[in-house]
Amino acid sequence: MKQLLVAVMLLAAVTAAAAQEQNDQTSPAAPRETSPARDRCDVAPTPTPTPGARADADAHFRWGPALEQSLLFLSVQHGYALTQPKTRRDLRGPFLKDYFASVRALHGWRDGGKFFTNYVAHPMQGSLMGLVQIQNDPAGSRLKFGKSPEYWRSRAKALAWSAAWSTQFEIGPLSQASIGNVGLHGKQTYVDLVMTPMGGLGLLVAEDALDRYVIERIERRTHNRYVMILSRMALNPTRSSANLLRFKKPWHRDAGLR
């Protein structure tokens, strides 16, 4: 049962990725405006829509691509987990019984994980998933770090998306509890449920601030394409990863950010 569940999940992710790539290849080209920073970084600029089209796009969150990108990342995570003998060992046994037992074992804070895993890697995952929400929100994707209510409302939505994804990854139907049965081994605690979205929000906002106040300053002072690409990737690592999930170059920036 668990093996079938994993196979279906991976197949769905591959199919979604292939469909998105095919759509990108068959979509007609639209007139594009570029800025010097975009050209120097060899970043494909975003088409400039008409005012009516822009207003219509701003009103709609792109649920399909957001779910596809989230599912793709989830598949990568579980695919890596399946390379570990302990995960493959727990594929045996009654699926629902082991799953519910693992969820019921949720307790406490410490899960025995390393500091880097709980307080660095998991917040990076939370930031990545928050950016998946942002890059599929036409209004939020063009907002720069600042004090505006629009910016913070957008990032609150990213926090909600990250929290929902984190909860699913930890104790949902396609989670460590269902596939890895981590709760059966005393490792189902609250640390990841909290640190992934909350630490992720802090990291996401920090990357926004670095993009506005450090990376943009570097780009104004140099014409070296490789320096600009390196600064974007090194100082915004989770944004670079989120770009890969939508099959764009890691150093890509949405319209409004450049």
N, C-alpha and C positions, 0 to 999 in steps of 0.2 A: 504493500500500500504506500509506504513512504517513498520507495524507489519510483513508483509511478508518479507520485505527486511531484517529486523533484524533476523527473523527465518532462512532465507537462509544463512546469514553470520555466525550465530552460528553453524548451521549444517555443513557448509564447514570447520569450524575450528575443530570441533570434528572429522569429517571424516579424515582430514589431520593428526591430532594427532594420531588417531588409525592406519592409514596407516604407519606412521613413526615408531610407536611402533612395529607393526607387522614386518616391514623390519628389525628392530634391532634384533628381536627375531629369524628371519629366516636366517640372514646373517651368513656364516660360520666363525668360529673363525680363527684368524690369529696369527702367532707368535708375541709375545709382548716382548718389552724390558722395564725394569722398573728402576727407580732410587730410592735411599733410601727415598727421600722426598715423592715420589709418594706412595711407599709402606706404609710408616708411616701414611699417610693421607688416606689410603684405596681408592685411586683414580684409576679408570680404565685407564691404559695408552693407548695411541694411537698406533695402529699397525704401524710398521716401514716398509714403502713400498720399493720396489726395486727402484734403481736410475731412470729407465725409467718410472715407474709408478709415482714416485714423480714429475718428470718434467711434466708429463701429467696432474697430479692433480693441480700443481701450476698454470697452464695456465687457469684454469676454476673456475669461481665463482659459488658456489652452489645456483643457483637461487631458485630451488624448496624448499629446507629446509628454506632458508631465508624468502621467502614469507609465508611459512606455519607458521613459528615462529612469524612473524610480524602480521599475521592474527589472530593467537591465542591470542596475547597480546591485539590486537584491540578488539577482542570479549570479553575478560575479562573486559576491560574498559567500553565498551558499556553495558555489562551485569550488571556491578555495577551501571551505570547511570540509567538503567531501574528499579532499586529498588527505585529510587527517584520519588515521585509523580509529580514533575514539568516536568520530562522527559516523563513520561507516559501521562501526560496531553497533551503534544505537539505531541503525536503520531496521534492525530486526526487532520483532515484538509487536504487540497490538498497538496500532497507531493512536486511536482515540484515548485508550486507557493511559498510555504513557504520556500523551500530550497533556491531558487534564491533570495528571499527577505532577507533571513538571510545572504547570502553571500554579497549582495549589502550593507548591514548595516555595513560591516567592516570599522572601523574608529579608529583613535587615539591610545593611548597606554594603559591607565588604563581601566581595565575591572571590577573593584570592587572586585576582588579576594583578598584573604589574601596574605601577603608577602611570607609565607611558600609555598603556592600553586604555585605562579608565579615564585619564585626565588630559590626554592629548589626542590619541587616535579616535576615541569616540566623539569628542567635540568636533574633530575634523569631519567625521561622518555627518554630524548634525549640521555643520555649516554647508557641506556639500548638498545635502537634501534641501536645506533652506534656499540655496541658490538655484536648485531645480525649480522650486516654486517661483522664485523671482524671475528667472529667465523665460518662464512661460506666462508671466503676467505683463502684458504690453505696457501698462502704466508703471508698474514697479520697476521694470528692468531699466528704465532710463533715469531713475532717480539717483542722485549722488548723495554721499554722506552729508548730513546737516541736521539742523534743528527743526525742519519743517514737519508739521503733523503728517503730511503725505508720506514722507520717508519712513517715519516710525510706524505708521499704520501698515505700510508695505512690509516692513521687517517683522511686525507682529504676525502677519499672515504667514511669513516664512517660518516663524517659530512654530505656529500651529501645524504646518505641513510636516516640519521636522519631527515634532512630538508625535504626530500620528504615525509617521514612518517608523520612528524608534520603537513605539509601543508594538507595532506589528512585527518588527524584526525580533523583539525580545519575547513576546508572548502571544503573537497572532497566529493565524492558521498556517502561515508560511514563515515560521520563525525558528529561532534557536530552541524554543521549547518543543516545537512539533517535529523538527528534523534532527536537531542535535540532542534533544531531551536533557538540556543542561541542568534543569531543575532536579533531575534524578540524582545528580552528583553534587548537590549543595551549592550550585553556582548561579541560581536564579535570584538575584537581589535587585534592589532599587537603584543602585549606583548608575547603571547605564541608562535606565529609564529617565533619570534626572539629568545626568551630565551630558548626554548626547544632544538633546535639544537646547538646554540652557547654556552649556559651554559652547555649543555650536553657534548660538545667537551672538555671544560675545566675540567669537572668532570671525563670524561673518561681518559684523559691524567694524571690527578692527581692519579687515581687508578692505572694506569700503573706504575707511579713513585713509589707509595707506594708498589706495588707488587715487584718491583725490589730492592728497597733500604731498605724497612722495613720488609715486610713479608718474603722475602728470608733470611734476616739476622736472623729473629726469627727461621726459620726452620733449619738454620745451627747450632743454639745454643741449640736446644731442641730436644728431641726424644719423647716428649709427644704428642701423636696423637691429643688429644682434644685441646691443646693449638694451634697447627698448623691449625686445622680446624677452630677454633674460629677466629684466626687472619685473615685467608683468607676471611671468611664471613663478619667479622666486618669492615675490612679495604677495602674490594672490594664488597660493597653491590650490585651495579648494575651488576657487572660481575657474581655474584652469582645468581641473578635473570635471567640473560641471559642464564645461564647454565640450569636453570629449564625449560626454554622455549624449549630447545632441549632434555629434559628428561634426563639430567645428574645431578649428585650430585652437590650441590651448590658450593662446594670447588674444583671442577674439574679444572685442568689446561691442556691446549693443549700441544702437543709435541713441544719442543723448549723453552717453558717457564720454564720447570723443567727437 
